Amino acid sequence: MRIAVIGAGAVGGAMAALLHRGGHEIEVTARGAHLDAIRESGIRLGGAWGSHVAPVAAGEVLTVAPELVIVTTKAQDAAAAITANLSVIGEAPILVVQNGLDGIAIARLAAPLSPVVGGLAMFAASFLSPGEVTITTANPTFLGGDDAAVVKAVAKVLGAVMPVTRVDDFAGAQWTKLVVNQINALPAVTGLSVQDTIAHRGLRRVLTTSMRESVDVANALGVRFASLGGLGRARLGLFSALPIGAAEALPRLMRRRMGTTPNPGSTLQSLRRGQPTEVDYLNGAVVAAGLRAGVPTPVNALIVRLVHEVEASKAFLVPEVVVARVATASE
Protein backbone atom coordinates (compact mmCIF):
# COMPACT_ATOMS: atom_id res chain seq x y z
CA MET A 1 0.00 0.00 0.00
CA ARG A 2 1.24 3.51 -0.79
CA ILE A 3 1.28 5.43 2.49
CA ALA A 4 2.41 9.01 3.02
CA VAL A 5 3.55 10.32 6.40
CA ILE A 6 3.46 14.11 6.63
CA GLY A 7 5.82 15.17 9.42
CA ALA A 8 8.17 12.25 10.05
CA GLY A 9 9.41 13.32 13.49
CA ALA A 10 9.26 11.12 16.59
CA VAL A 11 5.76 9.70 16.14
CA GLY A 12 5.63 9.96 12.34
CA GLY A 13 9.11 8.56 11.90
CA ALA A 14 8.31 5.58 14.11
CA MET A 15 5.08 4.86 12.23
CA ALA A 16 6.78 5.23 8.85
CA ALA A 17 9.55 2.80 9.83
CA LEU A 18 7.10 0.24 11.22
CA LEU A 19 4.90 0.44 8.12
CA HIS A 20 7.95 0.07 5.89
CA ARG A 21 8.98 -3.00 7.87
CA GLY A 22 5.47 -4.31 7.24
CA GLY A 23 6.00 -4.15 3.48
CA HIS A 24 4.31 -0.88 2.57
CA GLU A 25 5.60 1.73 0.11
CA ILE A 26 6.33 4.81 2.22
CA GLU A 27 6.93 8.45 1.37
CA VAL A 28 7.55 10.99 4.15
CA THR A 29 7.96 14.72 4.49
CA ALA A 30 10.65 16.26 6.64
CA ARG A 31 12.95 19.28 6.69
CA GLY A 32 16.54 20.33 7.20
CA ALA A 33 19.11 17.97 8.65
CA HIS A 34 16.45 15.36 9.40
CA LEU A 35 15.43 15.25 5.74
CA ASP A 36 19.07 15.00 4.66
CA ALA A 37 19.67 12.12 7.08
CA ILE A 38 16.60 10.20 5.88
CA ARG A 39 17.62 10.63 2.25
CA GLU A 40 21.13 9.41 3.00
CA SER A 41 20.52 6.58 5.48
CA GLY A 42 16.77 6.11 5.86
CA ILE A 43 14.81 6.29 9.12
CA ARG A 44 16.69 4.35 11.79
CA LEU A 45 14.25 2.91 14.33
CA GLY A 46 15.33 1.47 17.67
CA GLY A 47 13.97 0.76 21.12
CA ALA A 48 11.02 -1.20 22.39
CA TRP A 49 9.68 -2.38 19.02
CA GLY A 50 13.00 -3.58 17.71
CA SER A 51 15.47 -2.17 15.20
CA HIS A 52 14.81 -1.39 11.56
CA VAL A 53 16.30 0.84 8.89
CA ALA A 54 13.65 2.16 6.53
CA PRO A 55 14.99 3.58 3.23
CA VAL A 56 11.87 5.58 2.46
CA ALA A 57 11.27 8.27 -0.16
CA ALA A 58 11.54 11.69 1.47
CA GLY A 59 11.10 15.34 0.56
CA GLU A 60 9.69 18.61 1.84
CA VAL A 61 6.41 17.79 0.05
CA LEU A 62 4.83 14.60 -1.29
CA THR A 63 5.38 13.58 -4.90
CA VAL A 64 3.34 10.36 -5.29
CA ALA A 65 -0.42 10.04 -4.80
CA PRO A 66 -0.96 7.96 -1.63
CA GLU A 67 -3.71 5.53 -0.72
CA LEU A 68 -3.49 6.62 2.94
CA VAL A 69 -2.09 9.79 4.48
CA ILE A 70 -0.85 9.98 8.07
CA VAL A 71 -0.41 13.51 9.45
CA THR A 72 1.90 13.66 12.46
CA THR A 73 3.06 17.27 12.45
CA LYS A 74 2.77 19.44 15.52
CA ALA A 75 -0.79 20.69 15.95
CA GLN A 76 0.04 24.26 14.91
CA ASP A 77 1.58 23.05 11.62
CA ALA A 78 -1.13 20.65 10.48
CA ALA A 79 -3.30 22.94 8.35
CA ALA A 80 -0.37 24.37 6.39
CA ALA A 81 1.21 20.93 5.92
CA ILE A 82 -2.00 19.39 4.57
CA THR A 83 -2.64 22.37 2.29
CA ALA A 84 0.90 22.20 0.89
CA ASN A 85 0.31 18.57 -0.15
CA LEU A 86 -3.37 18.74 -1.07
CA SER A 87 -2.88 18.38 -4.83
CA VAL A 88 -1.13 15.05 -4.25
CA ILE A 89 -3.40 13.85 -1.44
CA GLY A 90 -6.53 14.15 -3.57
CA GLU A 91 -9.36 12.29 -1.83
CA ALA A 92 -7.19 9.80 0.06
CA PRO A 93 -8.23 9.10 3.66
CA ILE A 94 -6.26 11.00 6.30
CA LEU A 95 -5.24 9.72 9.72
CA VAL A 96 -4.32 12.72 11.88
CA VAL A 97 -2.25 11.69 14.91
CA GLN A 98 -1.90 14.74 17.11
CA ASN A 99 -2.17 16.08 20.61
CA GLY A 100 -4.86 18.52 21.65
CA LEU A 101 -8.53 18.62 20.75
CA ASP A 102 -8.74 20.07 17.23
CA GLY A 103 -6.85 17.64 14.98
CA ILE A 104 -9.85 16.14 13.16
CA ALA A 105 -11.56 19.50 12.67
CA ILE A 106 -8.40 21.09 11.28
CA ALA A 107 -7.81 18.21 8.85
CA ARG A 108 -11.41 18.32 7.61
CA LEU A 109 -11.19 22.02 6.89
CA ALA A 110 -7.87 21.65 5.08
CA ALA A 111 -8.88 18.56 3.06
CA PRO A 112 -12.69 18.58 2.71
CA LEU A 113 -12.75 15.73 0.16
CA SER A 114 -10.90 13.25 2.37
CA PRO A 115 -12.42 11.08 5.11
CA VAL A 116 -10.57 11.81 8.35
CA VAL A 117 -9.67 9.45 11.19
CA GLY A 118 -8.32 10.67 14.52
CA GLY A 119 -5.35 9.04 16.21
CA LEU A 120 -3.80 9.32 19.67
CA ALA A 121 -0.29 7.94 20.06
CA MET A 122 0.19 6.65 23.57
CA PHE A 123 3.64 5.25 22.83
CA ALA A 124 6.63 7.43 23.68
CA ALA A 125 9.28 8.09 21.05
CA SER A 126 12.48 10.13 21.21
CA PHE A 127 13.78 11.99 18.19
CA LEU A 128 17.00 13.62 19.32
CA SER A 129 19.27 13.00 16.31
CA PRO A 130 18.45 13.50 12.60
CA GLY A 131 17.14 10.31 11.07
CA GLU A 132 16.97 8.39 14.36
CA VAL A 133 13.83 7.52 16.33
CA THR A 134 13.78 5.47 19.53
CA ILE A 135 10.67 3.96 21.12
CA THR A 136 11.03 4.45 24.88
CA THR A 137 7.57 3.28 25.97
CA ALA A 138 5.55 0.77 23.92
CA ASN A 139 1.84 1.58 24.19
CA PRO A 140 -1.03 1.39 21.68
CA THR A 141 -2.25 4.06 19.31
CA PHE A 142 -5.98 4.76 19.66
CA LEU A 143 -8.13 5.45 16.59
CA GLY A 144 -11.62 6.89 16.24
CA GLY A 145 -13.90 9.03 14.14
CA ASP A 146 -17.35 9.36 12.63
CA ASP A 147 -16.85 6.98 9.67
CA ALA A 148 -16.66 3.55 11.27
CA ALA A 149 -15.77 1.80 8.02
CA VAL A 150 -12.77 4.05 7.37
CA VAL A 151 -11.63 3.79 11.00
CA LYS A 152 -11.81 -0.01 10.71
CA ALA A 153 -9.83 -0.02 7.47
CA VAL A 154 -7.09 2.23 8.83
CA ALA A 155 -6.93 0.21 12.05
CA LYS A 156 -6.42 -2.97 10.01
CA VAL A 157 -3.44 -1.46 8.18
CA LEU A 158 -1.79 -0.03 11.29
CA GLY A 159 -2.71 -2.95 13.52
CA ALA A 160 -0.62 -5.28 11.38
CA VAL A 161 2.59 -3.44 12.36
CA MET A 162 1.93 -1.87 15.79
CA PRO A 163 -0.56 -2.06 18.68
CA VAL A 164 -3.83 -0.29 17.77
CA THR A 165 -7.12 0.08 19.64
CA ARG A 166 -10.36 1.55 18.26
CA VAL A 167 -12.44 3.81 20.52
CA ASP A 168 -16.10 4.76 20.06
CA ASP A 169 -15.93 8.13 21.82
CA PHE A 170 -12.90 9.81 20.29
CA ALA A 171 -13.63 13.18 21.92
CA GLY A 172 -13.58 11.50 25.32
CA ALA A 173 -10.31 9.81 24.39
CA GLN A 174 -8.81 13.17 23.38
CA TRP A 175 -9.57 14.57 26.81
CA THR A 176 -8.03 11.57 28.54
CA LYS A 177 -4.91 12.03 26.41
CA LEU A 178 -4.92 15.76 27.19
CA VAL A 179 -4.70 14.91 30.90
CA VAL A 180 -1.82 12.52 30.18
CA ASN A 181 -0.09 15.19 28.06
CA GLN A 182 0.24 17.40 31.13
CA ILE A 183 3.51 15.52 31.69
CA ASN A 184 5.10 17.30 28.71
CA ALA A 185 5.29 20.95 29.77
CA LEU A 186 7.29 20.87 33.00
CA PRO A 187 10.23 18.98 31.43
CA ALA A 188 10.31 21.71 28.78
CA VAL A 189 10.49 24.37 31.50
CA THR A 190 13.17 22.64 33.60
CA GLY A 191 15.12 20.53 31.10
CA LEU A 192 14.48 17.41 33.20
CA SER A 193 13.15 14.09 31.93
CA VAL A 194 9.53 13.24 32.64
CA GLN A 195 10.66 10.66 35.19
CA ASP A 196 12.87 13.16 37.04
CA THR A 197 10.11 15.76 36.93
CA ILE A 198 7.66 13.41 38.63
CA ALA A 199 10.33 12.29 41.13
CA HIS A 200 10.79 15.92 42.29
CA ARG A 201 8.34 16.53 45.14
CA GLY A 202 7.48 20.12 44.26
CA LEU A 203 7.17 19.55 40.52
CA ARG A 204 5.04 16.47 41.12
CA ARG A 205 2.62 18.60 43.13
CA VAL A 206 2.50 21.17 40.30
CA LEU A 207 1.87 18.42 37.75
CA THR A 208 -0.86 16.89 39.89
CA THR A 209 -2.57 20.28 40.22
CA SER A 210 -2.43 20.97 36.48
CA MET A 211 -3.87 17.52 35.75
CA ARG A 212 -6.69 18.11 38.21
CA GLU A 213 -7.50 21.43 36.54
CA SER A 214 -7.85 19.51 33.26
CA VAL A 215 -10.20 16.98 34.81
CA ASP A 216 -12.29 19.72 36.45
CA VAL A 217 -12.69 21.54 33.13
CA ALA A 218 -13.66 18.36 31.29
CA ASN A 219 -16.21 17.48 33.98
CA ALA A 220 -17.72 20.95 33.77
CA LEU A 221 -18.12 20.51 30.01
CA GLY A 222 -19.80 17.13 30.43
CA VAL A 223 -16.96 15.15 28.88
CA ARG A 224 -17.07 11.37 29.35
CA PHE A 225 -13.45 10.29 29.63
CA ALA A 226 -12.61 7.29 27.47
CA SER A 227 -10.32 4.61 28.86
CA LEU A 228 -6.78 4.79 27.52
CA GLY A 229 -4.27 2.37 28.99
CA GLY A 230 -6.30 1.91 32.16
CA LEU A 231 -6.86 5.64 32.67
CA GLY A 232 -10.52 6.54 32.31
CA ARG A 233 -13.63 7.87 34.02
CA ALA A 234 -13.39 5.96 37.30
CA ARG A 235 -9.69 6.57 37.93
CA LEU A 236 -9.83 10.22 36.89
CA GLY A 237 -12.94 10.76 39.02
CA LEU A 238 -11.12 9.38 42.04
CA PHE A 239 -8.02 11.39 41.15
CA SER A 240 -10.07 14.59 41.15
CA ALA A 241 -11.80 13.82 44.47
CA LEU A 242 -8.82 12.68 46.56
CA PRO A 243 -6.75 15.05 48.70
CA ILE A 244 -3.90 16.47 46.63
CA GLY A 245 -1.25 14.37 48.39
CA ALA A 246 -3.09 11.15 47.71
CA ALA A 247 -3.80 12.21 44.12
CA GLU A 248 -0.05 12.29 43.48
CA ALA A 249 -0.24 8.51 43.27
CA LEU A 250 -1.41 8.87 39.66
CA PRO A 251 1.68 10.64 38.28
CA ARG A 252 3.81 8.24 40.34
CA LEU A 253 2.06 5.36 38.57
CA MET A 254 2.62 7.01 35.19
CA ARG A 255 6.32 7.32 36.01
CA ARG A 256 6.62 3.63 36.87
CA ARG A 257 4.93 2.64 33.62
CA MET A 258 7.45 4.69 31.60
CA GLY A 259 10.33 2.51 32.68
CA THR A 260 13.88 3.68 33.26
CA THR A 261 14.80 5.05 29.83
CA PRO A 262 14.68 8.86 30.24
CA ASN A 263 11.64 10.29 28.47
CA PRO A 264 12.16 13.96 27.55
CA GLY A 265 8.56 14.51 26.47
CA SER A 266 7.58 15.94 23.11
CA THR A 267 7.64 19.59 24.21
CA LEU A 268 11.22 19.44 25.46
CA GLN A 269 12.24 17.65 22.27
CA SER A 270 10.82 20.54 20.25
CA LEU A 271 12.78 23.05 22.33
CA ARG A 272 16.00 21.11 21.90
CA ARG A 273 15.51 21.14 18.13
CA GLY A 274 14.86 24.88 18.18
CA GLN A 275 11.25 24.43 17.03
CA PRO A 276 8.08 26.08 18.39
CA THR A 277 6.28 23.91 20.92
CA GLU A 278 2.62 22.94 20.86
CA VAL A 279 1.98 24.00 24.46
CA ASP A 280 -0.86 26.25 23.30
CA TYR A 281 -2.65 23.11 22.07
CA LEU A 282 -1.98 21.18 25.29
CA ASN A 283 -2.03 23.24 28.48
CA GLY A 284 -3.37 26.12 26.40
CA ALA A 285 -6.32 23.99 25.32
CA VAL A 286 -7.19 23.44 28.98
CA VAL A 287 -7.04 27.18 29.62
CA ALA A 288 -9.28 27.96 26.63
CA ALA A 289 -11.79 25.27 27.60
CA GLY A 290 -11.72 26.52 31.20
CA LEU A 291 -12.72 29.98 30.02
CA ARG A 292 -15.69 28.48 28.16
CA ALA A 293 -16.69 26.39 31.17
CA GLY A 294 -16.11 29.10 33.77
CA VAL A 295 -13.49 26.96 35.56
CA PRO A 296 -10.28 28.69 36.75
CA THR A 297 -7.04 27.17 35.42
CA PRO A 298 -4.27 29.32 36.97
CA VAL A 299 -1.61 26.59 36.98
CA ASN A 300 -2.12 25.66 33.35
CA ALA A 301 -2.11 29.33 32.37
CA LEU A 302 1.18 29.89 34.17
CA ILE A 303 2.74 26.77 32.65
CA VAL A 304 1.91 28.07 29.18
CA ARG A 305 3.66 31.33 30.01
CA LEU A 306 6.68 29.52 31.45
CA VAL A 307 7.13 27.37 28.35
CA HIS A 308 6.99 30.46 26.15
CA GLU A 309 9.52 32.19 28.43
CA VAL A 310 11.93 29.29 27.99
CA GLU A 311 11.32 29.31 24.23
CA ALA A 312 12.31 32.98 24.14
CA SER A 313 15.20 32.91 26.61
CA LYS A 314 16.67 29.48 25.71
CA ALA A 315 17.33 29.04 29.45
CA PHE A 316 15.68 26.43 31.66
CA LEU A 317 14.31 27.27 35.11
CA VAL A 318 15.39 25.44 38.24
CA PRO A 319 12.54 23.45 39.84
CA GLU A 320 12.42 25.64 42.96
CA VAL A 321 11.74 28.74 40.86
CA VAL A 322 8.95 26.96 39.02
CA VAL A 323 7.35 25.76 42.26
CA ALA A 324 7.56 29.26 43.78
CA ARG A 325 5.98 30.91 40.76
CA VAL A 326 3.16 28.38 40.70
CA ALA A 327 2.51 28.99 44.40
CA THR A 328 2.23 32.73 43.74
CA ALA A 329 -0.09 32.21 40.74
CA SER A 330 -2.36 29.94 42.78
CA GLU A 331 -2.85 32.38 45.67
C-alpha angles and dihedrals in degrees: 000000000000107000127178123203113199108202107019098198124126099317097027093045092051092049092046092051093047092048090048089051087052091059102261127139105245133195120179138186122224140145143228122347092353091058091047091051093049092049091050103039108004126237109315110210123193141157133056098000095048133256127300137157112214115197095199130168109261139184143138089268135019120268104182126061107249131212090215130021123204115195113200103157121127111282094253091055100047101092094049092044093052092045092050090056100034096109090058096039093057109166097333116139115261127216108198112198107188145132123249130041107282106062098108094043092049092049092049092052093048096044108025094170095057126083108236129216123190122225134191116196110211093175117095120232131180121213105181101138128046111268095006127106125177125194106220099172122027110214132143128270113234121219131194145145145136098282104070094187093055092044089052092049094049091045090054092054096045095038090063091065106027140014111285132176126188119220127198097208104048094171089057089049091051090056092049089051090047089058090049091048090063085088091071104066104057094054087054090053096046105027090235126130118256090252093052091045092056091043090058108090097217096043091047089057090050091049092048091051093049091049091050091051088055092051092047092052093048091049091050089053092050095247116167105214113227119220114257117175093337094313111114147115099317097045094042091047090054091044090056094047101046123091110271094253093054091044089062086077088082098061088042088056091048089052093052091050091054092064126214101300105105111252111204094189124233096271094056090046089056091051092050090053091049092245129135113264127232094231090125088063094047116035087009090058089056091051093049093047090047090057090053092047096042091240118137115237104180096152095050090046091053093046090055090053092047093052090050090048090055090046089055099039099037087218125115122224123235113246094247091058091050092049092048093050092049090050090053093047091050096053 
